């Protein structure tokens, strides 16, 4: 093993910088959704109040990245697709979610290698969440 391999974080959670960085990422994600006209369909799908959504996404991503399982401790298995079924998720919403998250990752300084890996994982999940053609 090279010394670079020895210093690589054990989990994406450690690599991203822990709970404070996940929280900052989620805050920026939802702030961008409010600020950027290019995310208007995504924002409309979230209703008028984002406090609960911000907290749940922070808890979910913390565990999904390999940190404490705050979300599952409170709500059980995420059942992402089932929980999102009431909301229209088509190509526009998928692509806006991905673009907004990528912009947020860039703005909060997520490491480029990790950002690329997360971008791939997020795409797979976001595409699987689609429940509306087009």
N, CA, C and O atoms as a DFTB+ gen file, in Angstrom:
536 C
 N C O
     1  1       0.837      -1.187       0.000
     2  2       0.000       0.000       0.000
     3  2       0.878       1.247       0.000
     4  3       1.864       1.322       0.734
     5  1       0.519       2.208      -0.817
     6  2       1.277       3.461      -0.829
     7  2       0.820       4.340       0.331
     8  3      -0.212       4.084       0.952
     9  1       1.599       5.373       0.611
    10  2       1.207       6.255       1.722
    11  2      -0.076       7.018       1.392
    12  3      -0.838       7.355       2.297
    13  1      -0.329       7.300       0.095
    14  2      -1.574       7.977      -0.290
    15  2      -2.773       7.101       0.025
    16  3      -3.806       7.598       0.474
    17  1      -2.646       5.795      -0.209
    18  2      -3.749       4.877       0.093
    19  2      -3.977       4.771       1.589
    20  3      -5.111       4.598       2.036
    21  1      -2.914       4.874       2.363
    22  2      -3.026       4.790       3.814
    23  2      -3.762       5.992       4.392
    24  3      -4.383       5.880       5.449
    25  1      -3.705       7.134       3.720
    26  2      -4.305       8.343       4.266
    27  2      -5.709       8.603       3.737
    28  3      -6.380       9.530       4.190
    29  1      -6.156       7.796       2.783
    30  2      -7.499       8.001       2.222
    31  2      -8.546       7.679       3.304
    32  3      -8.441       6.655       3.978
    33  1      -9.537       8.539       3.468
    34  2     -10.567       8.299       4.487
    35  2     -11.283       6.967       4.280
    36  3     -11.445       6.503       3.151
    37  1     -11.701       6.369       5.374
    38  2     -12.341       5.057       5.331
    39  2     -13.739       5.107       4.712
    40  3     -14.178       4.134       4.100
    41  1     -14.430       6.216       4.865
    42  2     -15.798       6.334       4.354
    43  2     -15.974       7.675       3.634
    44  3     -15.234       8.623       3.894
    45  1     -16.948       7.752       2.735
    46  2     -17.257       9.057       2.138
    47  2     -17.612      10.105       3.190
    48  3     -17.342      11.292       3.008
    49  1     -18.220       9.658       4.295
    50  2     -18.571      10.576       5.385
    51  2     -17.322      11.258       5.944
    52  3     -17.304      12.473       6.144
    53  1     -16.287      10.469       6.192
    54  2     -15.030      11.045       6.672
    55  2     -14.396      11.914       5.588
    56  3     -13.873      12.992       5.871
    57  1     -14.450      11.435       4.350
    58  2     -13.835      12.130       3.226
    59  2     -14.475      13.501       3.015
    60  3     -13.779      14.477       2.734
    61  1     -15.788      13.574       3.150
    62  2     -16.474      14.850       2.924
    63  2     -16.204      15.846       4.050
    64  3     -16.277      17.058       3.847
    65  1     -15.892      15.327       5.236
    66  2     -15.582      16.224       6.352
    67  2     -16.530      16.134       7.527
    68  3     -16.555      17.028       8.373
    69  1     -17.324      15.048       7.594
    70  2     -18.180      14.825       8.748
    71  2     -19.509      15.566       8.693
    72  3     -19.897      16.122       7.666
    73  1     -20.187      15.553       9.827
    74  2     -21.550      16.096       9.902
    75  2     -21.637      17.582       9.579
    76  3     -22.597      18.024       8.948
    77  1     -20.653      18.345      10.000
    78  2     -20.699      19.788       9.731
    79  2     -20.686      20.050       8.226
    80  3     -21.389      20.939       7.745
    81  1     -19.898      19.288       7.490
    82  2     -19.817      19.488       6.035
    83  2     -21.084      18.984       5.351
    84  3     -21.555      19.603       4.397
    85  1     -21.640      17.874       5.820
    86  2     -22.904      17.375       5.251
    87  2     -23.996      18.421       5.479
    88  3     -24.774      18.725       4.575
    89  1     -24.045      18.959       6.674
    90  2     -25.029      19.997       6.995
    91  2     -24.854      21.215       6.079
    92  3     -25.834      21.744       5.555
    93  1     -23.620      21.654       5.890
    94  2     -23.344      22.798       5.016
    95  2     -23.771      22.495       3.580
    96  3     -24.322      23.360       2.899
    97  1     -23.521      21.281       3.124
    98  2     -23.915      20.873       1.774
    99  2     -25.425      20.942       1.604
   100  3     -25.920      21.490       0.619
   101  1     -26.150      20.391       2.556
   102  2     -27.614      20.386       2.470
   103  2     -28.165      21.806       2.559
   104  3     -29.086      22.155       1.822
   105  1     -27.625      22.610       3.433
   106  2     -28.074      24.003       3.538
   107  2     -27.876      24.731       2.210
   108  3     -28.766      25.441       1.744
   109  1     -26.699      24.547       1.606
   110  2     -26.436      25.227       0.337
   111  2     -27.352      24.695      -0.756
   112  3     -27.840      25.466      -1.583
   113  1     -27.591      23.390      -0.771
   114  2     -28.485      22.771      -1.749
   115  2     -29.865      23.428      -1.706
   116  3     -30.390      23.840      -2.740
   117  1     -30.449      23.525      -0.523
   118  2     -31.779      24.122      -0.412
   119  2     -31.758      25.635      -0.628
   120  3     -32.722      26.192      -1.153
   121  1     -30.681      26.304      -0.235
   122  2     -30.569      27.735      -0.515
   123  2     -30.541      27.987      -2.019
   124  3     -31.211      28.892      -2.515
   125  1     -29.767      27.185      -2.738
   126  2     -29.691      27.323      -4.198
   127  2     -31.048      27.072      -4.840
   128  3     -31.436      27.758      -5.786
   129  1     -31.761      26.089      -4.322
   130  2     -33.086      25.773      -4.843
   131  2     -33.999      27.005      -4.733
   132  3     -34.815      27.261      -5.618
   133  1     -33.856      27.741      -3.666
   134  2     -34.640      28.969      -3.462
   135  2     -34.166      30.116      -4.346
   136  3     -34.974      30.932      -4.790
   137  1     -32.863      30.185      -4.605
   138  2     -32.273      31.345      -5.273
   139  2     -32.227      31.258      -6.796
   140  3     -32.421      32.260      -7.484
   141  1     -31.974      30.080      -7.313
   142  2     -31.699      29.927      -8.738
   143  2     -32.963      29.626      -9.543
   144  3     -33.632      28.628      -9.277
   145  1     -33.299      30.462     -10.515
   146  2     -34.485      30.216     -11.354
   147  2     -34.420      28.881     -12.104
   148  3     -35.458      28.302     -12.425
   149  1     -33.225      28.399     -12.379
   150  2     -33.066      27.134     -13.091
   151  2     -33.521      25.921     -12.304
   152  3     -33.581      24.818     -12.848
   153  1     -33.842      26.106     -11.033
   154  2     -34.299      25.003     -10.184
   155  2     -35.761      25.182      -9.764
   156  3     -36.194      24.610      -8.764
   157  1     -36.514      25.968     -10.520
   158  2     -37.874      26.328     -10.087
   159  2     -38.818      25.134     -10.005
   160  3     -39.653      25.087      -9.101
   161  1     -38.717      24.170     -10.914
   162  2     -39.606      22.992     -10.831
   163  2     -39.248      22.143      -9.619
   164  3     -40.128      21.627      -8.931
   165  1     -37.972      22.004      -9.366
   166  2     -37.513      21.273      -8.186
   167  2     -38.006      21.954      -6.913
   168  3     -38.495      21.298      -5.994
   169  1     -37.873      23.266      -6.872
   170  2     -38.318      24.014      -5.686
   171  2     -39.818      23.880      -5.486
   172  3     -40.285      23.708      -4.361
   173  1     -40.576      23.959      -6.582
   174  2     -42.036      23.859      -6.503
   175  2     -42.477      22.509      -5.942
   176  3     -43.506      22.420      -5.273
   177  1     -41.720      21.484      -6.208
   178  2     -42.068      20.143      -5.730
   179  2     -41.889      19.999      -4.218
   180  3     -42.377      19.035      -3.627
   181  1     -41.198      20.945      -3.594
   182  2     -40.894      20.839      -2.165
   183  2     -41.865      21.584      -1.249
   184  3     -41.708      21.525      -0.030
   185  1     -42.845      22.270      -1.790
   186  2     -43.778      23.002      -0.936
   187  2     -43.156      24.266      -0.379
   188  3     -42.021      24.612      -0.708
   189  1     -43.903      24.947       0.460
   190  2     -43.461      26.268       0.911
   191  2     -42.445      26.221       2.054
   192  3     -41.695      27.180       2.237
   193  1     -42.403      25.159       2.809
   194  2     -41.571      25.087       4.012
   195  2     -40.481      24.027       3.832
   196  3     -40.771      22.886       3.472
   197  1     -39.239      24.408       4.081
   198  2     -38.116      23.491       3.834
   199  2     -37.385      23.022       5.086
   200  3     -36.440      22.240       4.980
   201  1     -37.786      23.469       6.246
   202  2     -37.051      23.126       7.470
   203  2     -36.973      21.620       7.681
   204  3     -35.896      21.088       7.951
   205  1     -38.094      20.935       7.560
   206  2     -38.122      19.483       7.771
   207  2     -37.320      18.782       6.680
   208  3     -36.572      17.847       6.970
   209  1     -37.464      19.219       5.435
   210  2     -36.725      18.609       4.326
   211  2     -35.217      18.760       4.537
   212  3     -34.459      17.819       4.302
   213  1     -34.790      19.927       4.975
   214  2     -33.366      20.154       5.231
   215  2     -32.852      19.177       6.292
   216  3     -31.795      18.569       6.122
   217  1     -33.595      19.031       7.373
   218  2     -33.149      18.155       8.457
   219  2     -33.120      16.699       8.011
   220  3     -32.160      15.979       8.285
   221  1     -34.179      16.269       7.322
   222  2     -34.232      14.868       6.885
   223  2     -33.135      14.536       5.884
   224  3     -32.543      13.458       5.954
   225  1     -32.855      15.447       4.953
   226  2     -31.788      15.170       3.988
   227  2     -30.431      15.144       4.677
   228  3     -29.579      14.324       4.333
   229  1     -30.221      16.021       5.633
   230  2     -28.966      16.006       6.387
   231  2     -28.810      14.671       7.111
   232  3     -27.752      14.046       7.036
   233  1     -29.850      14.233       7.808
   234  2     -29.787      12.943       8.511
   235  2     -29.567      11.790       7.543
   236  3     -28.749      10.904       7.792
   237  1     -30.312      11.809       6.425
   238  2     -30.191      10.726       5.455
   239  2     -28.780      10.672       4.869
   240  3     -28.150       9.614       4.877
   241  1     -28.278      11.802       4.363
   242  2     -26.961      11.801       3.734
   243  2     -25.859      11.448       4.722
   244  3     -24.888      10.789       4.352
   245  1     -25.992      11.868       5.954
   246  2     -24.999      11.517       6.970
   247  2     -24.850      10.004       7.054
   248  3     -23.731       9.489       7.028
   249  1     -25.959       9.291       7.155
   250  2     -25.909       7.828       7.222
   251  2     -25.520       7.188       5.909
   252  3     -24.748       6.229       5.896
   253  1     -26.034       7.692       4.812
   254  2     -25.764       7.136       3.487
   255  2     -24.281       7.226       3.151
   256  3     -23.740       6.364       2.458
   257  1     -23.635       8.262       3.641
   258  2     -22.212       8.444       3.397
   259  2     -21.335       7.623       4.347
   260  3     -20.114       7.597       4.195
   261  1     -21.946       6.960       5.317
   262  2     -21.182       6.113       6.223
   263  2     -21.022       6.664       7.620
   264  3     -20.237       6.140       8.411
   265  1     -21.759       7.719       7.935
   266  2     -21.711       8.299       9.274
   267  2     -22.833       7.762      10.144
   268  3     -23.436       6.739       9.819
   269  1     -23.118       8.440      11.241
   270  2     -24.188       8.007      12.139
   271  2     -25.520       7.868      11.402
   272  3     -25.828       8.651      10.503
   273  1     -26.287       6.886      11.785
   274  2     -27.542       6.548      11.110
   275  2     -28.727       7.312      11.712
   276  3     -29.703       6.708      12.157
   277  1     -28.631       8.636      11.719
   278  2     -29.674       9.469      12.323
   279  2     -31.050       9.243      11.681
   280  3     -32.060       9.174      12.381
   281  1     -31.084       9.132      10.376
   282  2     -32.365       8.983       9.681
   283  2     -33.021       7.647      10.030
   284  3     -34.184       7.613      10.432
   285  1     -32.285       6.555       9.879
   286  2     -32.891       5.241      10.125
   287  2     -33.242       5.041      11.597
   288  3     -34.195       4.326      11.907
   289  1     -32.501       5.650      12.495
   290  2     -32.838       5.570      13.916
   291  2     -34.192       6.214      14.199
   292  3     -34.914       5.778      15.095
   293  1     -34.532       7.239      13.444
   294  2     -35.781       7.966      13.663
   295  2     -36.953       7.424      12.840
   296  3     -38.088       7.382      13.315
   297  1     -36.663       7.011      11.601
   298  2     -37.747       6.689      10.666
   299  2     -37.691       5.286      10.085
   300  3     -38.587       4.901       9.333
   301  1     -36.673       4.521      10.409
   302  2     -36.530       3.199       9.811
   303  2     -35.899       3.288       8.432
   304  3     -35.292       4.297       8.072
   305  1     -36.051       2.221       7.671
   306  2     -35.471       2.173       6.325
   307  2     -35.954       3.375       5.516
   308  3     -37.128       3.735       5.594
   309  1     -35.069       4.000       4.743
   310  2     -35.460       5.201       3.997
   311  2     -36.572       4.984       2.965
   312  3     -37.349       5.905       2.713
   313  1     -36.668       3.814       2.373
   314  2     -37.706       3.551       1.359
   315  2     -37.857       4.766       0.437
   316  3     -38.953       5.297       0.263
   317  1     -36.753       5.185      -0.140
   318  2     -36.726       6.432      -0.910
   319  2     -37.801       6.517      -1.982
   320  3     -38.526       7.509      -2.060
   321  1     -37.907       5.493      -2.798
   322  2     -38.869       5.568      -3.897
   323  2     -40.299       5.659      -3.367
   324  3     -41.089       6.472      -3.846
   325  1     -40.625       4.839      -2.395
   326  2     -41.980       4.856      -1.836
   327  2     -42.296       6.204      -1.195
   328  3     -43.401       6.722      -1.359
   329  1     -41.347       6.774      -0.472
   330  2     -41.587       8.052       0.203
   331  2     -41.719       9.218      -0.782
   332  3     -42.333      10.236      -0.463
   333  1     -41.144       9.066      -1.972
   334  2     -41.197      10.136      -2.969
   335  2     -42.289       9.927      -4.020
   336  3     -42.481      10.784      -4.882
   337  1     -42.998       8.813      -3.961
   338  2     -44.029       8.512      -4.951
   339  2     -45.116       9.588      -5.060
   340  3     -45.609       9.826      -6.163
   341  1     -45.507      10.245      -3.968
   342  2     -46.550      11.276      -4.097
   343  2     -46.126      12.506      -4.906
   344  3     -46.966      13.325      -5.279
   345  1     -44.830      12.631      -5.176
   346  2     -44.314      13.813      -5.860
   347  2     -43.949      13.471      -7.296
   348  3     -43.402      12.402      -7.569
   349  1     -44.253      14.381      -8.209
   350  2     -43.899      14.197      -9.614
   351  2     -42.385      14.294      -9.747
   352  3     -41.788      15.322      -9.430
   353  1     -41.776      13.220     -10.217
   354  2     -40.339      13.224     -10.471
   355  2     -40.131      12.702     -11.887
   356  3     -40.206      11.501     -12.149
   357  1     -39.869      13.632     -12.779
   358  2     -39.573      13.304     -14.170
   359  2     -38.134      13.685     -14.484
   360  3     -37.326      13.909     -13.582
   361  1     -37.829      13.755     -15.755
   362  2     -36.469      14.111     -16.171
   363  2     -36.075      15.511     -15.710
   364  3     -34.934      15.736     -15.305
   365  1     -37.016      16.449     -15.772
   366  2     -36.714      17.833     -15.367
   367  2     -36.352      17.881     -13.886
   368  3     -35.341      18.473     -13.508
   369  1     -37.177      17.257     -13.053
   370  2     -36.922      17.272     -11.605
   371  2     -35.624      16.528     -11.278
   372  3     -34.825      16.987     -10.462
   373  1     -35.424      15.372     -11.925
   374  2     -34.181      14.613     -11.714
   375  2     -32.972      15.468     -12.060
   376  3     -32.036      15.593     -11.270
   377  1     -33.004      16.056     -13.254
   378  2     -31.850      16.825     -13.711
   379  2     -31.624      18.076     -12.875
   380  3     -30.478      18.458     -12.639
   381  1     -32.690      18.719     -12.425
   382  2     -32.529      19.891     -11.566
   383  2     -31.970      19.492     -10.207
   384  3     -31.128      20.200      -9.654
   385  1     -32.425      18.369      -9.662
   386  2     -31.897      17.903      -8.376
   387  2     -30.397      17.641      -8.503
   388  3     -29.606      18.073      -7.665
   389  1     -30.023      16.936      -9.553
   390  2     -28.612      16.607      -9.758
   391  2     -27.766      17.859      -9.958
   392  3     -26.685      17.976      -9.381
   393  1     -28.248      18.792     -10.765
   394  2     -27.496      20.027     -11.016
   395  2     -27.372      20.861      -9.749
   396  3     -26.310      21.415      -9.463
   397  1     -28.450      20.947      -8.999
   398  2     -28.445      21.726      -7.759
   399  2     -27.469      21.107      -6.750
   400  3     -26.701      21.823      -6.108
   401  1     -27.502      19.787      -6.615
   402  2     -26.593      19.115      -5.678
   403  2     -25.151      19.260      -6.140
   404  3     -24.258      19.475      -5.321
   405  1     -24.912      19.145      -7.443
   406  2     -23.547      19.299      -7.940
   407  2     -23.041      20.719      -7.699
   408  3     -21.893      20.911      -7.298
   409  1     -23.888      21.707      -7.942
   410  2     -23.506      23.087      -7.682
   411  2     -23.202      23.282      -6.195
   412  3     -22.214      23.922      -5.835
   413  1     -24.052      22.728      -5.341
   414  2     -23.828      22.846      -3.893
   415  2     -22.517      22.166      -3.497
   416  3     -21.761      22.712      -2.693
   417  1     -22.237      20.976      -4.054
   418  2     -20.976      20.292      -3.728
   419  2     -19.786      21.158      -4.123
   420  3     -18.812      21.259      -3.377
   421  1     -19.862      21.781      -5.297
   422  2     -18.780      22.655      -5.735
   423  2     -18.613      23.857      -4.833
   424  3     -17.492      24.238      -4.497
   425  1     -19.715      24.453      -4.441
   426  2     -19.654      25.679      -3.641
   427  2     -19.205      25.453      -2.205
   428  3     -18.624      26.351      -1.595
   429  1     -19.463      24.263      -1.650
   430  2     -19.000      24.002      -0.283
   431  2     -17.636      23.308      -0.264
   432  3     -17.106      22.994       0.802
   433  1     -17.075      23.073      -1.452
   434  2     -15.712      22.561      -1.521
   435  2     -15.554      21.066      -1.336
   436  3     -14.562      20.621      -0.760
   437  1     -16.510      20.280      -1.812
   438  2     -16.346      18.824      -1.765
   439  2     -15.183      18.458      -2.686
   440  3     -15.112      18.924      -3.823
   441  1     -14.284      17.631      -2.191
   442  2     -13.135      17.159      -2.950
   443  2     -13.576      16.683      -4.335
   444  3     -14.584      15.986      -4.451
   445  1     -12.843      17.048      -5.380
   446  2     -13.247      16.746      -6.759
   447  2     -13.406      15.242      -7.022
   448  3     -14.337      14.833      -7.715
   449  1     -12.519      14.435      -6.485
   450  2     -12.637      12.985      -6.698
   451  2     -13.907      12.454      -6.032
   452  3     -14.653      11.680      -6.630
   453  1     -14.140      12.869      -4.812
   454  2     -15.351      12.453      -4.110
   455  2     -16.585      12.995      -4.823
   456  3     -17.583      12.288      -4.963
   457  1     -16.521      14.229      -5.266
   458  2     -17.644      14.845      -5.980
   459  2     -18.011      14.018      -7.208
   460  3     -19.196      13.813      -7.473
   461  1     -17.042      13.549      -7.948
   462  2     -17.300      12.710      -9.111
   463  2     -17.973      11.403      -8.731
   464  3     -18.920      10.971      -9.389
   465  1     -17.490      10.779      -7.677
   466  2     -18.090       9.522      -7.211
   467  2     -19.526       9.746      -6.740
   468  3     -20.415       8.953      -7.047
   469  1     -19.746      10.819      -5.999
   470  2     -21.094      11.126      -5.520
   471  2     -22.019      11.466      -6.678
   472  3     -23.184      11.068      -6.678
   473  1     -21.518      12.190      -7.654
   474  2     -22.312      12.538      -8.832
   475  2     -22.845      11.266      -9.491
   476  3     -24.020      11.206      -9.855
   477  1     -21.999      10.259      -9.647
   478  2     -22.417       8.984     -10.242
   479  2     -23.481       8.292      -9.380
   480  3     -24.499       7.832      -9.898
   481  1     -23.248       8.223      -8.096
   482  2     -24.212       7.578      -7.191
   483  2     -25.537       8.324      -7.164
   484  3     -26.604       7.712      -7.210
   485  1     -25.463       9.646      -7.088
   486  2     -26.686      10.444      -7.082
   487  2     -27.472      10.255      -8.372
   488  3     -28.700      10.188      -8.343
   489  1     -26.774      10.168      -9.510
   490  2     -27.490       9.975     -10.769
   491  2     -28.266       8.660     -10.745
   492  3     -29.442       8.626     -11.108
   493  1     -27.616       7.582     -10.321
   494  2     -28.288       6.286     -10.287
   495  2     -29.539       6.320      -9.422
   496  3     -30.584       5.803      -9.817
   497  1     -29.438       6.915      -8.271
   498  2     -30.582       6.996      -7.371
   499  2     -31.656       7.926      -7.931
   500  3     -32.840       7.586      -7.925
   501  1     -31.249       9.088      -8.410
   502  2     -32.218      10.061      -8.927
   503  2     -32.957       9.508     -10.140
   504  3     -34.155       9.741     -10.299
   505  1     -32.256       8.788     -10.985
   506  2     -32.916       8.219     -12.163
   507  2     -33.903       7.130     -11.744
   508  3     -34.983       7.018     -12.323
   509  1     -33.543       6.338     -10.756
   510  2     -34.410       5.277     -10.246
   511  2     -35.659       5.851      -9.566
   512  3     -36.694       5.187      -9.505
   513  1     -35.561       7.074      -9.061
   514  2     -36.678       7.709      -8.360
   515  2     -37.739       8.255      -9.308
   516  3     -38.845       8.573      -8.873
   517  1     -37.419       8.370     -10.607
   518  2     -38.379       8.938     -11.561
   519  2     -39.662       8.111     -11.542
   520  3     -39.632       6.880     -11.555
   521  1     -40.787       8.821     -11.510
   522  2     -42.100       8.147     -11.495
   523  2     -43.036       8.747     -12.548
   524  3     -44.221       8.418     -12.605
   525  1     -42.483       9.626     -13.373
   526  2     -43.246      10.288     -14.410
   527  2     -42.393      10.282     -15.675
   528  3     -41.218      10.645     -15.624
   529  1     -42.966       9.873     -16.817
   530  2     -42.150       9.912     -18.037
   531  2     -41.809      11.350     -18.410
   532  3     -42.549      12.285     -18.108
   533  1     -40.688      11.494     -19.063
   534  2     -40.282      12.821     -19.539
   535  2     -39.775      13.737     -18.488
   536  3     -39.409      14.875     -18.785
